[in-house]
Amino acid sequence: MAMTDTAPLAKADIELARRRQKKINGVILLCLAAFVALAFGATSEGDAVFRLTLPRDAVKIPNLVLPAAPYAYIVAALLAFFGIRQFLRGGGRSTNVFLGIGLLLVVTAFLAWATAGKSFSLTGMLESTLVRAVPIALGGLAGVLSERVAVVNIAIEGMLLAGAFAGALIGSVMGGVIGIVGAVAIGGLFGFILAALVVTHRVDQIIAGVAINLFVLGLTSYVSSQVLTEYTWLNNAPVFRPIEIPFLSDLPVVGPVLFRQNLFVYGALIMVLVATYYLFHTRTGLRARAVGEHPEAADTLGINVYRTRYINVTLAGMVAGFGGAWFTLGSVGRFDEGMTGGRGFIGLAAMIFGRWHPVGALMAALVFGFADSLQQKLAILQTPIPSEFLAMAPYIATIVLVAGLIGRARPPAADGQPYIKE
């Protein structure tokens, strides 16, 4: 009888939590509506012109022109409608859908306000968004591969930095392709070291990850300052240029964004697709997820838990090493101290926001890439916002999303727990 009474109470608690979340979201949306009306609507003058074609595009399409102030008031009205709707309707499963849509509308109103009376290349920004999302997406994918087998990978930042350093050094001596191979190998090596520490020796996973991060940061900083500054030819790697896919690259907007990118962008997209297929459509991936959810049960079914964790964490390191090579071989062609700038930690946030799914991590990485690209574009538009605050945009987005504003995510059940075979 007690068990039958508990189920209705649990459902009632869940429904109450959903109603409470809806009211909180409603308050947030109403506050956003007031903010957009006062900050963007009342202070905007002129039209915002968004250019949709680049100078080298074969097909030209008209610019998108928005009257900044009226558009801000329309967005404010929609936000107010969404907020009131949250109060009037009961609980439901999609408690955060309207909040997500509202935040997207706020971003568009902000862009219209910043571009009022000016011209802005929207296609160029979207292209930059995808490029800047690459290391974050690969860092998030490395986190997914590790945590799906219950290994918390704080060392992604160090693996990215090691890949960037190896890519620059080996690429300068032996060429770009060998540089990528070296970066992937170095990343895999650190993935293997992490697996050895946490799987075999059962070192605390957070401490092991932090130790790798500090080791890589110290080693690369020392070599960069003591060796690369003197022997500059060791820090002059080639940069992979964009590869245009025939016909598809000529499409307006979509062509420059998706089909006029370099090897790292295409590689990241392919890796996300391969990892998704591997984790959710193969027997090996099913076993890996079983290890992350219930390693004891997986062991009783004949799955080698230790080997599965070693393989996945090493693969995660290889993915992170490839992502690190983007900083040098895909961007500037040289290594600078600490050049990853915390992208590994943002990748972990993308993994959480993406609910431990490769595609979800990619989508979240695009959000962070957009915030990163936005701060540079706004600096060009000379907005009244201080540049220091603009540089904070990717990290503010990280805090907002990880704080659970868009909803909670459930990690694998055994995540972070060492396994001792009985």
Secondary structure, DSSP 8 states (H G I E B T S, - for coil): -HHHHHHHHHHHHHHHHHHHHHHHHHHHHHHHHHHIIIIIITT--SEEEEE-S-TT-SS----EEEEHHHHHHHHHHHHHHHHHHHHHS---S-TTHHHHHHHHHHHHHHHHHHHTTSEEEHHHHHHHHHHHHHHHHHHHHHHHHHHTTT---TTHHHHHHHHHHHHHHHHHHH-HHHHHHHHHHHHHHHHHHHHIIIIIS---HHHHHHHHHHHHHHHHHHHIIIIITT-GGGG-------EE-TTGGGSTTHHHHHSEE-HHHHHHHHHHHHHHHHHHHSHHHHHHHHHHH-HHHHHHTT--HHHHHHHHHHHHHHHHHHHHHHHIIIIISS--TTTTTTHHHHHHHHHHHTTT-HHHHHHHHHHHHHHHHHHHHHHHHT-SS-HHHHHTHHHHHHHHHHTTSS------TTTT------
